[in-house]
Amino acid sequence: MISHSIWIVGASRSGKTTRLVESFCDWLQSEQHDSASVYTKKPREPKSRDISQVSSLPKTAPGVLVLAANSENRRSLADKIVTATQGKYPVRAKTMLGFFQDEVILFWPLLIQSLNLKAQFPVRLRPETEQELATKLWHSQLEATLQPAGVNESRLVRRILDLFQLAAYSGTPCKDINQILQTGLQESAINLEPEFLTSLLLNWRNWCLERGLLSYGIITELYSQNLLSDRHYQQHLTQRYQAVLADDVDDYPGVARQLFDFLLDQGAVGAFSYNPDGAVRLGLGADPKYLEGLAARCQIETLTKSPLPGLEGELLTPMLELVSESIMVSSLPNSVQLIKTTSRSELLRKTAAEIVQAIDSGEVQAEDVAIIAPGLDAIARYTLVEILAKKNIAVESLHEQRPLTSSPVIRALLTMMTLVYPGLGRLVDRDAVAEMLVVLSRKQEISDNSSLVSTRIDPVRAGLIADCCFVPHPDHPNLLPVSAFERWDRIGYAATTAYGEILQWLDKQRTQPLMPSPTSLLYLAIQQFICQHINPPYDQMAALRELLETTQHYWEIDTRLRQTNLSTAAGDISATCAEFIHLLRRGTITANPYPLRPIGTARKAVTLATIFQYRSSRRFHRWHFWLDAGSPLWAKGGAATLFAAPLFLRDRLGEPWTAEDENLLEEARLRKILADLLSRAAKKVYLCHSELAVNGQEQLGKLLPLIQTFM
C-alpha cells in the first residue's frame, strides 16, 4: 500500500475526480505488488496507471472508503471507478450522511448497550415526518410563546431542528448548543431563550431514541459523539478500511474530518479533492475551511489545466474587477452578451426566443444550453418550458421540487382513499371527485405506431356525474350508480362503462376488511387505473413511486408509535389517514424517489436550474443564460442558508456573526459562483436582466456593474 496521502486541489473541471480515480488504481497496483513480493521476493515493478494493467490485478482490493458530496456525484464517481478498472473492482460509493446512517444502523447493538436503549430496530425519520412529530411534541410548550410574538409555529420548529442538525454536522454535542447561541446570537435574532431551545432539542432527541426513531441530525450526532469513540467500533472500522477516497470535500460537514483524522491516525492513506471555488453547501452544514486543514497531513497536488477549458480565464478577472469596482472596465469580451428588458415577463419571452433562434439556426444544440437563475418561481419555470415546448425543444429541470399534490394523479388517488376509508368525508368535495373520475378513466389508444392517451370521462361529464351521483357525508361519502342522473343516457357508453368500473372497484374495496396501511390499496389502484391502460411518463412514475414510498414510511412510523401506545390516534386508522392527507396537501413532500435520474442516454434538452442546483450537479455547457442577472440573490448563492449556520463553523465556533462578516461572506461567495460557473461555460454567457423584478421592484444586485458596461 502507498504510504502517503494526497490532497488534490484545483478549480472546477481541472481533473480532480480523474486524479482520484487514478489514485484508486495506484492503490490497487501497490497492493498487488506488495502481495506478489511476499511469495516471489521479486523487485517491485514501476508504478503505472495503464488501465489494462489494473484490470489484470487479483480481486483482493484493499478496503477503500469511497465518498462523494451528494447522491448524483456519488453515482458518477462509482461509475468512473468501475470503468477505470473494467468492472474488476466494483465499489459502493457513499455520501457522508449515507455512510453515517449505514454505520449507525449496522452497529445499532453497540449503541443500545452504551446508551442503555430499548432493544428495537431503528426507523429513519424523513424531514417532513420529523417536523410533524416535533411540532406535536413541542406544541404545548411553544403555544404560550408563539401567541404573543405572532411567530409561525411550523417555521420555528424547522429552525430549531436545523440548529440540532448544524450542531451535529459540526461535531458539537446537543447540550452545548445553548452556549453557542448565547455567545453568538444577538438578542433580537431569536424569540426564544437559548436554554429553552436546547431543552426542547434534548427532550426531542431522548423521545426519538426511546422509540428507535432516527433523524439525520440524530444519526450524525450518534456517530460522532458515541459510535466513533467506541473502541469496539474503532477496531471494526480500521479492519474494514485501509484507505479513504473523498471527492469534493469542500462540501463536507466538519464532523467528516473527525472520521478522516481517525483513519489517518490508524495508518490508512487518503486521497482528497478540494475546490477553492466550490463550497456549494456553505451555510447548509458544509465547513470547507475546517476540512482544508487536512491538507497539512497530505502531499499536495495542484491541478491548473482543464481538459475542457471554460471561460474563466477570459472573463473571471474583468468580471471580478467590475463587481468589486476596483477598476473601471469599459467593456466585456464578445463571449458575454446582454438580454435586457423592462419587465420580467418580457425578459422570459425574449430569453426563450433567443434560445429558439440559436437552436433552429444550428448554432448550438439544445443539450448544450443551460438556463441558470438564483431562484426559479413557478411562473418563470412554466413560461420558459411552455415557450420552448411549442418549438419542440425539451427542457430538463434539475431536481425540481414540486409538491406531490401538484400532480393530478396523486390528487385522484388521495380522493379515492377518502371514498374507501371511513371518517374522511370532510376531506373530499365535488370538484375532487370530478377530477378523480377524469384521471382514473384514462386509456391509451395505439394505432399506426403512435399512441394517444384519451379520457373516457371528460371534465364536463365528470362534473355532471359528481353533481348528481356524489353524496357528501362526514363519515361515509358515497358515489351512486349513474342511473341516479335523470338523463344518464346522455353520458355516453364509454363514460358510463368507465364510471361503472370505478364504482365496482370502490365497492369491492369497501366490502373487504380494511387494510391497516393504505400502501396496498394505493398500489392496487395504480395497477388497476393508472398503469393498466397507459404507460405513464417518467415524471408521473416518479410521483407515484414517491407516493408509495412516503405512504410506507408514514405508516412504519405510525406502527412504531402505536407500539409505545403514544400515537395521537391510537387504534384509529382513519385519523392517521386524515393526518397523512393533510401532510401531503400542505406541499411538504416532493417527488424525488431513488434513483433520481432516468436510465439511458442523456436527454437532448435545455437544462433549467438554480445556481445551487447547477453547481451541485457539476455540469458543463457551451452556452449559459444567467437569468435575473441584476437580482440581489446572486450574492446569496441561489439557496437559503440555515439559521445561525456561521456559528457552527469550527474555526469560529460560537463567535458573534456581524453585518460585516455577512458582507465579506457574500463577496467571497459571489467570487466562487462566478469562478465556478465560468469554468462550466465553454462559448457564451448571456446576462439576462430586467429592470423590474417579478414584484415590481428595481433590480440592484451585485452583478449590475456587468450589465452597465453594455449601456
Stockholm file with secondary structure:
# STOCKHOLM 1.0

chainA/1-711         MISHSIWIVGASRSGKTTRLVESFCDWLQSEQHDSASVYTKKPREPKSRDISQVSSLPKTAPGVLVLAANSENRRSLADKIVTATQGKYPVRAKTMLGFFQDEVILFWPLLIQSLNLKAQFPVRLRPETEQELATKLWHSQLEATLQPAGVNESRLVRRILDLFQLAAYSGTPCKDINQILQTGLQESAINLEPEFLTSLLLNWRNWCLERGLLSYGIITELYSQNLLSDRHYQQHLTQRYQAVLADDVDDYPGVARQLFDFLLDQGAVGAFSYNPDGAVRLGLGADPKYLEGLAARCQIETLTKSPLPGLEGELLTPMLELVSESIMVSSLPNSVQLIKTTSRSELLRKTAAEIVQAIDSGEVQAEDVAIIAPGLDAIARYTLVEILAKKNIAVESLHEQRPLTSSPVIRALLTMMTLVYPGLGRLVDRDAVAEMLVVLSRKQEISDNSSLVSTRIDPVRAGLIADCCFVPHPDHPNLLPVSAFERWDRIGYAATTAYGEILQWLDKQRTQPLMPSPTSLLYLAIQQFICQHINPPYDQMAALRELLETTQHYWEIDTRLRQTNLSTAAGDISATCAEFIHLLRRGTITANPYPLRPIGTARKAVTLATIFQYRSSRRFHRWHFWLDAGSPLWAKGGAATLFAAPLFLRDRLGEPWTAEDENLLEEARLRKILADLLSRAAKKVYLCHSELAVNGQEQLGKLLPLIQTFM
#=GR chainA/1-711 SS CCCCCEEEEECTTSSHHHHHHHHHHHHHHHHHHHHHHHHHCCCCCCCCCCHHHHHTSCSCCCCEEEEESSHHHHHHHHHHHHHHTTTSSCCCCEEHHHHHHHHHHHTHHHHHHHHTCCSCCCEECCHHHHHHHHHHHHHHHHHHHHHHHTCCHHHHHHHHHHHHHHHHHTTCCGGGHHHHHHHHSCGGGCSSCHHHHHHHHHHHHHHHHHHTEECHHHHHHIIIIIITTCHHHHHHHHHHCSEEEESCGGGSBTHHHHHHHHHHHTTCEEEEEECTTCCTTBTTTBCHHHHHGGGGGSEEEEECCCSSCCSHHHHHHHHHHHHHTSSCCSCCCTTEEEEEESSHHHHHHHHHHHHHHHHHTTSSCGGGEEEEESCCCHHHHHHHHHHHHHTTCEEEETTCCCBGGGSHHHHHHHHHHHHHSTTCGGGCCHHHHHHHHHHHTEEEEEETTEEEEEESSCHHHHHHHHHHHEECCSSCCEECCGGGSTTGGGSCHHHHHHHHHHHHHHHHHHHSCCCSSTHHHHHHHIIIIITTTCCCCHHHHHHHHHHHHHHHHHHHHHHHHHHTTCCTTTTCHHHHHHHHHHHHHTTCCBCCCSSCSCSSSCCSEEEEEEHHHHHHHTCCEEEEEETTTTCGGGGGTTSCCCTTGGGGCGGGTTCCCCHHHHHHHHHHHHHHHHHHHHHTEEEEEEEEEESBCTTSCBCCCTTHHHHHTTC
#=GC SS_cons         CCCCCEEEEECTTSSHHHHHHHHHHHHHHHHHHHHHHHHHCCCCCCCCCCHHHHHTSCSCCCCEEEEESSHHHHHHHHHHHHHHTTTSSCCCCEEHHHHHHHHHHHTHHHHHHHHTCCSCCCEECCHHHHHHHHHHHHHHHHHHHHHHHTCCHHHHHHHHHHHHHHHHHTTCCGGGHHHHHHHHSCGGGCSSCHHHHHHHHHHHHHHHHHHTEECHHHHHHIIIIIITTCHHHHHHHHHHCSEEEESCGGGSBTHHHHHHHHHHHTTCEEEEEECTTCCTTBTTTBCHHHHHGGGGGSEEEEECCCSSCCSHHHHHHHHHHHHHTSSCCSCCCTTEEEEEESSHHHHHHHHHHHHHHHHHTTSSCGGGEEEEESCCCHHHHHHHHHHHHHTTCEEEETTCCCBGGGSHHHHHHHHHHHHHSTTCGGGCCHHHHHHHHHHHTEEEEEETTEEEEEESSCHHHHHHHHHHHEECCSSCCEECCGGGSTTGGGSCHHHHHHHHHHHHHHHHHHHSCCCSSTHHHHHHHIIIIITTTCCCCHHHHHHHHHHHHHHHHHHHHHHHHHHTTCCTTTTCHHHHHHHHHHHHHTTCCBCCCSSCSCSSSCCSEEEEEEHHHHHHHTCCEEEEEETTTTCGGGGGTTSCCCTTGGGGCGGGTTCCCCHHHHHHHHHHHHHHHHHHHHHTEEEEEEEEEESBCTTSCBCCCTTHHHHHTTC
//
